[in-house]
Amino acid sequence: MDEVTLESPLDMHLHLRDGDMLAVVAPLSAADFAGAVVMPNLVPPVDTLAALMAYRARIAAACDTTRFSPWLTLFFRAYGYDELAAARSQIIGVKLYPEGVTTNSAAGVRDLHGIDATLAHLEALGIPLLVHGETHGFVMDREREFLPVFRRLARQFPRLTIVMEHITTREAVELLGEYDNLHATITLHHLLITLDDVAGGLLQPHLFCKPIAKRPEDREALLRIALDGHPRVMFGSDSAPHPRSAKEAAGCAAGVFSAPVALPALVELFASHNALPALQRFVSDNAQAIYRVTPPVRRITLARAPWRVPDQYGAVVPFGAGTSMAWQVVART
């Protein structure tokens, strides 16, 4: 097959940032995706309805939101029932960050046992909980150490839709089989790279992310469940732009910017495994069912035609910068 058309592809975990960065990156996602779940970890975080509506307006000013639905999230804190009820129609979920675990998460949750009142409100209102599931332990073990938290939440709040964001380990994949209310997003880069690609030779700062890439067996588990079209797994790029000056620096910022190459790379990956029929489920159908959303009707057609990934978009270096990709977008309708 030398051409494939995806119906309303979705990115269910996306960082659009703000200000000048928003103006650069938002149009790139809006070009290839019909919708995206936008993360709230700005400075200050998006944790009120007023802040969320203002952010929505800034996104709309940066890109055409009639053809691209930015589904916004609130940053987790202690919310009252009435506060969440008032925001319900404007949000797709609430994003929980453990305190200090990743970029702009200093205002995150310190006590994971003191959040149950807010979780009960989310469950009652049918608002999904999105979770960056890492501890502050040894970097390769942080996701595995967080899995008991997911187990507790899944058992205690069985009607709460819980999304384990950007899973990276074999154990997280296995956990999906234990509870029907657990779901997961998987990134492009975690389907392609391991820690060896990041730090096995010269350090590759543009591949450094949180959660960090893991072992080959972890990547294989992620790839297997994505290629199989598991109904509770969906694509979420975790595309997280930082200026080149913040990546190629001491104290390298965590984040991989993959938005402009995501669909071509995914098509190439799924085609190489003779699994193109499963790609539609991974990049759209599963997410629509899990979140009960109806995105704008879009058709993105890709063809087998080599192209070179630009070295930069604005001040941001993309995933695969300077390399050749086998597939490219040839039509957007």
C-alpha positions in Angstrom: 0.0 0.0 0.0 1.4 3.4 -1.0 -1.3 5.6 0.3 -3.4 5.8 3.5 -6.2 8.1 4.6 -6.9 8.6 8.3 -10.3 9.9 9.4 -10.1 12.7 12.0 -6.8 11.7 13.6 -6.5 12.8 17.3 -3.6 13.6 19.6 -4.8 12.8 23.1 -1.9 14.3 25.0 -0.4 17.5 23.7 1.5 20.5 25.1 0.9 23.8 23.3 2.7 26.1 25.7 1.8 29.8 25.5 2.9 33.1 24.0 5.3 32.9 21.1 5.8 29.2 21.5 2.0 28.6 21.2 2.0 30.6 18.0 4.7 28.4 16.5 3.5 24.9 17.5 -0.4 25.1 17.6 -0.7 25.5 13.8 1.5 22.4 13.3 -0.9 20.2 15.3 -4.0 21.8 13.9 -2.7 21.0 10.3 -2.7 17.2 10.8 -5.1 16.5 13.7 -8.8 17.0 14.1 -8.5 17.4 17.9 -6.1 17.2 20.8 -6.2 17.0 24.6 -4.2 20.0 25.7 -2.2 19.9 29.0 -2.7 22.6 31.6 0.9 22.9 33.1 1.5 26.5 32.2 3.0 29.0 34.6 0.8 29.7 36.5 -1.2 26.4 35.9 -4.6 26.4 34.3 -6.6 25.6 37.4 -9.7 27.9 37.2 -12.5 28.1 34.7 -11.5 31.8 33.9 -7.9 30.8 33.2 -9.1 27.9 31.0 -11.4 30.1 28.9 -8.6 32.7 28.5 -6.2 29.9 27.3 -8.8 28.6 24.9 -9.1 32.1 23.4 -5.3 32.3 22.9 -5.3 28.9 21.2 -8.1 30.0 18.9 -6.0 33.1 18.0 -3.1 30.8 17.1 -4.9 28.3 14.9 -8.2 27.5 13.1 -10.2 25.8 15.9 -13.2 25.2 13.5 -11.2 22.3 12.0 -9.2 21.5 15.2 -10.8 20.9 18.6 -8.5 21.8 21.5 -10.0 19.8 24.4 -8.7 21.5 27.5 -7.9 20.2 30.9 -7.7 21.6 34.4 -4.6 21.2 36.6 -5.5 19.0 39.5 -6.0 20.7 42.9 -8.7 20.4 45.6 -11.9 21.3 43.7 -15.4 21.6 45.1 -18.3 19.8 43.4 -20.0 23.0 42.3 -16.7 24.3 40.8 -16.2 21.2 38.7 -19.9 21.1 37.7 -19.5 24.6 36.4 -16.4 23.7 34.4 -17.7 20.3 33.1 -18.9 21.5 29.7 -15.6 23.2 29.0 -13.1 20.5 29.9 -12.3 17.0 28.8 -10.7 16.0 32.1 -8.5 17.0 35.1 -4.8 16.3 34.9 -3.0 15.1 38.0 0.8 15.8 38.4 2.6 14.6 41.4 4.5 17.6 42.8 7.7 18.4 40.9 7.7 15.3 38.9 8.0 17.0 35.4 7.9 20.3 33.7 5.9 23.0 35.4 4.5 20.7 38.1 5.7 22.5 41.2 2.0 23.0 42.1 1.2 19.3 41.7 -0.1 16.9 44.3 2.1 16.3 47.3 -0.2 13.9 49.2 -1.7 11.3 46.9 -3.8 10.0 49.8 -5.5 13.3 50.4 -7.2 13.7 47.0 -10.2 11.4 47.4 -12.8 14.1 47.9 -12.0 15.7 44.5 -11.8 12.2 42.9 -15.3 11.4 44.2 -16.6 14.6 42.5 -14.9 13.7 39.2 -16.5 10.2 39.4 -20.0 11.6 40.2 -19.7 14.2 37.3 -18.3 11.8 34.8 -15.1 13.8 34.4 -12.0 11.7 33.4 -8.8 11.8 35.5 -5.6 12.0 33.5 -2.5 11.1 35.5 1.3 11.6 35.0 2.1 8.4 36.9 5.6 8.7 38.3 7.1 8.8 41.8 10.4 10.5 42.8 12.3 7.3 43.0 15.1 6.0 40.8 14.4 7.3 37.3 14.0 3.9 35.6 11.6 2.7 38.4 9.3 5.8 38.8 6.5 4.5 36.6 6.6 1.0 38.1 6.5 2.4 41.6 3.4 4.5 40.8 1.4 1.5 39.6 0.0 0.7 43.1 -1.6 4.2 43.1 -3.4 3.4 39.8 -4.6 0.1 41.4 -6.0 1.9 44.4 -7.7 4.6 42.3 -9.2 2.0 39.9 -10.6 -0.1 42.8 -11.8 2.8 44.9 -13.4 4.7 42.1 -14.7 2.1 39.7 -16.9 4.5 37.7 -14.0 7.0 37.2 -12.4 7.0 33.8 -8.6 7.0 34.5 -6.0 7.6 31.8 -2.5 6.5 32.5 -0.6 9.1 30.5 2.4 8.3 28.2 3.0 4.8 29.7 6.5 3.5 29.1 6.8 0.1 30.7 5.8 -3.5 30.2 4.2 -3.5 33.7 1.9 -0.6 32.8 0.7 -2.5 29.7 0.0 -5.5 31.9 -2.0 -3.4 34.4 -4.5 -2.5 31.7 -5.7 -6.1 31.9 -6.6 -5.8 35.6 -9.2 -2.9 35.6 -11.7 -1.9 32.9 -11.7 1.7 34.0 -7.9 2.1 33.3 -6.9 3.5 29.9 -3.6 4.7 28.5 -1.9 7.0 26.0 1.3 6.0 24.2 3.7 8.4 22.6 5.4 8.1 19.2 8.9 8.4 20.7 8.3 5.6 23.3 7.2 3.3 20.4 10.6 4.0 18.7 13.4 4.7 21.1 14.9 3.2 24.3 17.3 4.7 26.8 20.2 3.6 24.6 19.1 6.1 22.0 19.1 8.9 24.6 22.3 8.1 26.5 23.9 5.0 25.1 26.5 7.1 23.2 26.7 10.8 23.0 23.8 12.3 25.0 20.9 13.2 22.7 19.1 16.1 24.5 16.2 16.3 22.1 15.3 12.7 23.0 15.3 13.4 26.8 11.8 13.3 28.2 9.8 12.4 31.2 9.0 9.6 31.7 12.4 8.6 30.3 12.6 6.0 27.6 13.0 2.5 29.0 14.3 -0.9 27.9 13.8 -2.7 24.6 11.4 -5.1 26.3 9.3 -2.2 27.4 9.2 -0.7 23.9 8.2 -4.0 22.5 5.3 -4.3 24.9 4.1 -0.8 24.0 4.4 -1.6 20.3 2.6 -4.8 20.6 -0.5 -3.3 22.3 -0.6 -0.4 19.9 -0.3 -2.6 16.8 -3.0 -4.9 18.2 -5.5 -2.0 18.4 -6.3 -2.5 22.1 -9.5 -0.6 22.7 -8.3 1.2 25.8 -5.1 2.5 24.3 -4.8 5.6 22.2 -2.2 7.9 20.7 -1.0 10.8 22.7 2.1 12.4 21.4 3.2 14.2 24.6 4.7 16.6 22.1 6.5 19.0 24.5 8.3 21.8 22.8 11.2 23.7 24.4 13.5 26.2 22.7 16.8 24.8 21.5 18.6 26.9 24.1 16.8 25.0 26.9 17.4 21.6 25.4 21.1 22.0 24.4 22.1 23.2 27.9 23.1 22.2 31.4 19.9 21.2 33.1 18.4 20.0 29.8 14.6 20.5 29.7 12.5 17.3 29.4 10.3 17.0 26.3 10.3 15.6 22.8 8.7 17.8 20.1 7.0 15.4 17.7 3.9 17.2 16.5 5.0 17.9 12.9 6.2 14.4 12.2 3.8 12.3 14.3 1.5 11.0 11.5 4.2 10.3 8.9 6.2 8.4 11.5 3.3 6.4 12.8 2.3 5.4 9.3 5.8 4.3 8.6 6.0 2.3 11.8 2.6 0.6 11.4 3.3 -0.1 7.7 6.6 -1.7 8.6 4.7 -4.2 10.8 1.9 -4.8 8.3 -0.5 -3.3 10.8 -2.0 -0.2 8.9 -5.6 -1.3 9.6 -5.0 -0.9 13.3 -3.7 2.7 13.0 -7.1 4.3 12.6 -8.1 2.8 15.9 -4.9 3.9 17.6 -5.1 7.5 16.3 -8.8 8.2 16.5 -11.5 5.5 17.0 -10.4 4.3 20.5 -10.1 7.9 21.8 -13.5 8.9 20.5 -15.1 5.9 22.3 -13.1 6.4 25.6 -13.8 10.2 25.9 -17.1 10.2 24.0 -16.1 13.0 21.8 -17.0 13.8 18.2 -14.1 15.7 16.5 -14.4 17.8 13.4 -14.6 15.7 10.2 -11.1 15.7 8.7 -9.4 13.4 6.2 -5.6 13.3 6.3 -4.0 11.4 3.4 -0.4 10.2 3.5 1.6 8.7 0.7 4.9 6.9 0.4 7.1 9.8 -0.6 10.4 10.7 1.1 10.9 14.1 2.7 13.4 15.7 4.9 12.4 16.8 8.4 13.4 20.4 9.0 16.2 21.2 11.4 13.9 23.5 13.4 10.4 25.0 13.6 11.0 28.4 15.0 13.3 27.9 17.9 12.3 24.2 18.4 14.1 21.1 17.2 11.7 18.4 16.1 11.9 14.6 16.6 14.0 13.3 13.7 15.4 16.7 12.7 17.4 16.5 9.5 16.5 12.9 8.7 14.5 11.4 5.9 11.0 10.0 6.5 9.4 7.6 4.0 5.8 8.9 4.3 4.4 12.4 4.1 1.0 14.1 4.3 -0.2 14.9 0.8 -3.8 16.0 1.3 -5.8 17.6 4.1 -9.5 17.8 3.7 
